[in-house]
């Protein structure tokens, strides 16, 4: 029943109330005064006589009582008629429906602030709560124009957005800076970028430092438990963690603690096992975690060490690029301040470098998430992760793990994907269901695949359809008889093909705990205030500093200063035995005799040839006496020289 019919029927019910009241009032006067003229006149000539008579003698208490008593049956009759006529028919097969204007007003969807999902007519649909968002739409369906840019312009608080095309930065950064937000562009691989050094955010407290390093290593060297190489990947993680820990704590790396130095350490041109053994002897003050990580690699067999090294070198590929190293050697932006003041960070790698830079972007997002969840402050600024092209970031287990509870830390995530297969390819069906269950708002801008269309159709629900069938039979003497039967069946609110054939400007919004919304897509370039804000941003694009290339320095353990007897600045280290000093000097001389053929060219793991016999060289135990000790030292020197000389780049 539409609203026009409902209004007419309510007017009809009001007429029933009036008619019953006039008749009951006339009948009451006949009983009280033994005079039936009012009742007779009401029935025959003038139905308004009871009203006129009551108005003339309204001061009479008797008439007031009669009128009040007459009102009771009239209200009962009118209410019964309204109930029977307006009662919604039962829908045993489903009553799914889209929200109407009245429901949207009750839900405060037309508020002035909040995140934007679309339009209904000229009104903008907004919501303001802590539930996460999922935006699904194929290429050119309006994800950027209808959701990303409008929300990136008007979000109040801090924001981190993945901007693979660089369009969001140009369209929103100028306006956000005008509104008081600090703006940073992290574009590793470009000549102009702000800088981010992951090692700057490793906490120094005992225990937490180890956890941060291990988390970083697990991101850089992901472990695929279903792969045959999972054992080597786990070992590579441990070795990577040890290398990071060494660069962070060795006094020889003061002023140069970054992943570029970790890469140089891994790809130093010297057998890594020999180098670690040499460092252990020269720097016995290193932490237990670093020493144990080195020991784990030193204890590996030839095959295991080679496999682990290949995984580590693969993880370090981005840091062979001088621009990426320059973008990660220091930090310009304070991730710890995201909850204290408005900060907008745009992650904008060159789209052609996305495969190479994916581990670094994943590390940035997950490390930022870890930092933001260290403290729980309900009064902190909201932080909005706008993860456009979420599929390009590949698998981020940390986000999937923290998704159910990060909303309590004032963190909102918005995942923008092209279809549900994007999630299945990376996370699998089980994790996909978990993500869908944790996203309270799911905006469907279209579907080009059947899986997405079927999911949206199922989520919208079913409604009950009623229809009548008529049959006609010929009875005795040729008289026809018609029989009408009402039947019901279920129907999807929108069938999968209707989702796929949805008009270009229409969208569907699925909402947890509410009926869905069928509305219009928003176009920021057609709608104020987004159009003016975007124009301002395009005219006031913030300047981004050019990268600063630091001078290339050798690995400290391969320098003469390190190999000599001089102590590290600020450290108290006991002098090593003369035999160790002699071995150190010999190792350094061997390195000096075999410099890299092209110092400006990054080492390639595929070009490395290692003498496997040299890798397996081990110090054999001897009897402890002065002559044997000198002989052992000579053998150590010879072993190190042989390993170094047999490593080729």
TAQUISUL-V166524 format. One record per helix or strand of 2 or more residues. SS is the DSSP state (helix for helix, strand for strand). FROM is the first residue (numbers start at 0). TO is the last residue. If there is no record, write none. Layout:
# TAQUISUL-V166524
ss=SS from=FROM to=TO
ss=SS from=FROM to=TO
This chain:
# TAQUISUL-V166524
ss=helix from=2 to=32
ss=helix from=36 to=43
ss=helix from=48 to=55
ss=helix from=60 to=85
ss=helix from=100 to=105
ss=strand from=114 to=119
ss=strand from=122 to=126
ss=strand from=132 to=135
ss=helix from=142 to=153
ss=strand from=157 to=161
ss=helix from=166 to=177
ss=strand from=181 to=185
ss=helix from=197 to=200
ss=helix from=207 to=219
ss=helix from=229 to=248
ss=helix from=250 to=252
ss=helix from=258 to=265
ss=helix from=271 to=281
ss=helix from=287 to=297
ss=helix from=301 to=314
ss=helix from=316 to=319
ss=helix from=321 to=326
ss=helix from=334 to=336
ss=strand from=342 to=346
ss=helix from=350 to=371
ss=strand from=382 to=386
ss=helix from=389 to=392
ss=helix from=396 to=401
ss=helix from=405 to=408
ss=strand from=410 to=416
ss=helix from=419 to=437
ss=strand from=440 to=443
ss=helix from=449 to=459
ss=strand from=461 to=473
ss=helix from=475 to=477
ss=strand from=479 to=491
ss=helix from=495 to=499
ss=strand from=505 to=510
ss=strand from=516 to=519
ss=helix from=523 to=525
ss=helix from=529 to=538
ss=helix from=555 to=557
ss=helix from=559 to=562
ss=helix from=577 to=592
ss=helix from=604 to=606
ss=helix from=611 to=614
ss=helix from=625 to=644
